[in-house]
Structures are given as C-alpha cells and as structure tokens.
Amino acid sequence: MRVAMYYNNRDVRLEEMPAPEIGRGEILVKAIASGICGSDVMEWYRIKKAPLVLGHEMAGEIVEVGEGVERYKTGDRVFVSHHIPCNTCHYCLRGYHTCCETLHTTNYDPGGFAEYIRVPALNTDRGVFPLPDEVSFEDGVFIEPLACVIRGQRTANIRPGQSVLILGSGISGLLHLLLARALGAGRIIATDVDEYRLRMARQFGASAVIRAHEDVPARLRQINEGRLADLVIICTGARPAFTQALQSVDRGGTILFFATTEPGIDLPVPVNEFWRNEIKLMPSYGNSPLDAIEAIELIRAGRVRVDEMVTHRLSLEETGLGFRLVAEAKESIKVIIEPQK
C-alpha cells in the first residue's frame, strides 16, 4: 500500500509498504480522510522518531474484521482514536485519562497518512467510534482535535458570559472560538500574527481581533470595557504568547495552556500577584473517549460547524505540500489528506 513517510517538515515522501495484517480482536480500516494536526509539524518532537507515518485525525471504513470482534462489521464508517486510556489505573479513575501510561503507549499501525491502518485490539475495544449519518468522513477528521478542545475548556471551567482571549487563530484557536460560542461565552477576542487567520477568526464569530505584535493587554482593555479576560487560551507555541497570557488574565481568571513550547523553556510567573488575585494556570493535553463522544455529538447536531474550516483537500502524493502549508501557518486552516486518491 502507499504511505506518506515523514522525514522532516520539508521532506515527506510517497512510499510503498506492506498492507498490515490483522489478528484476533483487531480491525483493518481504509483511510478516507486524515487531517494534518499542528502537532504533526512540531519538528523538534517528530524528527527524533523519523522516518515514520504520521496522522492521527483519521476517519474511514472498516474493510476487515478480526476473529472475536462483534461490535463492528465490514462497511462501518468510523473514527479511530490513536491513543486510548486503560480506564482502570490510578489516573484514569481520578479523571486524568491523558496521564495514563496506556494512553501514551497505544497507537494504530502505521498512521493516518496511509491507505489502510490496523487497529490493535485495545484500540478496537475502546477507541473506535461509529460515525452518525449526519457526520461525513471530512467531519470525522475534526473529532480528535475538537475532543482535545472540549477537554481543555472543561479543565478551565469555562462559564457562560465569560470574556475569552484566544492567543493564536490557527485550527485549535478557531475550534476553541466555536466551542466557546456554543457554550455561551461572552466577548471572545482572538489574536494572531497573520492577517488571513485574523479574517478567519472574524468569520467564525470573534467579537474582535488583535494583531499579536500589538500591546495585547492594552488593546484588550479597550475592547473589553476596561477589563482583562476571564479566560485566556494559549493556542500557539510562540513564546511571546505565553508572556501575553500572563499579562492579559483578569483577577479570578484562568490561563489555559492548550499549546506548549519546545522543551527547556521556563515561564517567569508573578507568583505573589497571581496568589493575591487567585489566578489559575491550567494545562490541558489530549482527550479521552468521553471527550470524543461529546465531540461527535456536537458535530452531528451542528453546534460546532467544522465543515467550513477545510481549506485544502490533497491526495496522498501531495502530503508533503500539506505539511508545508501547515508548518508555514499562513493561508490554510484545515488541511485534509485523502489517502484513496
């Protein structure tokens, strides 16, 4: 079968490898649509494991079912989670599914940028989700990123009427914008360095936008009736955004670290000031099966309209172009690879 083999962000090659064979409790899925995630182009993280086939935002059709699999059949349309928790460890039982060691060691074979994937038994058991009729394969690509956003906003305890500042208006920032609107947030302000993405933020319902190189806290006060933001969501790994977040959160507010920096970066936090003003710092990583179920329902019901976010549909052979588009972070929002084309 054909795969897109990742070597680095500028070198993704169309190669051949044997189609995976499934065993007991496993399924074989034909990949129909696979999204390129911002984490796929985090080169400092990916390159140490290269060459490899990436892709974890994948929807497709089951083409083979292994012995012992009873819940699924050939022809089922599904979304498949690449990382799944054990649901029984100390962390899972406390609700911290993304801290589970099993979640960090599970995956499907080889990756979504391939014509077919083998879904291991554990993933088949708790990481395969049938797509409702109202959810297309393209919509299914958004289940994983939206599930991460759902988990993040729940962690940050978002509430109706809150003012929200989103730092970075790529796909994650825009999904946060759409979900915050669906959950009844008040004024939502978005930032970015790129004018195209600021236009997209306006298009998807931002109350106002701020150019990231401006004095963001000062502009925020002008827009938000003299106040800073109740909730600040960091959706970019750019270091200045983390400093802006610390300066832009209101008293009693929360900063959600949805994005991260490269390793080894420390953030100087004004501990005394944050202590006095009861400001919370909340990181959020990944998602759990419950978050995926919620994401599917929000997409199915049209509460979060993801179909308008697709800017590029590329063949497997064009995956390298897709990686460059996402890495450049300019005039693209969601880039989808169609492995069967």
Summary of the structure (lengths in Angstrom):
residues: 341
radius of gyration: 20.1
end to end distance: 12.4
largest distance: 63.3
contacts: 1174
relative contact order: 0.17
helix: 35%
strand: 26%
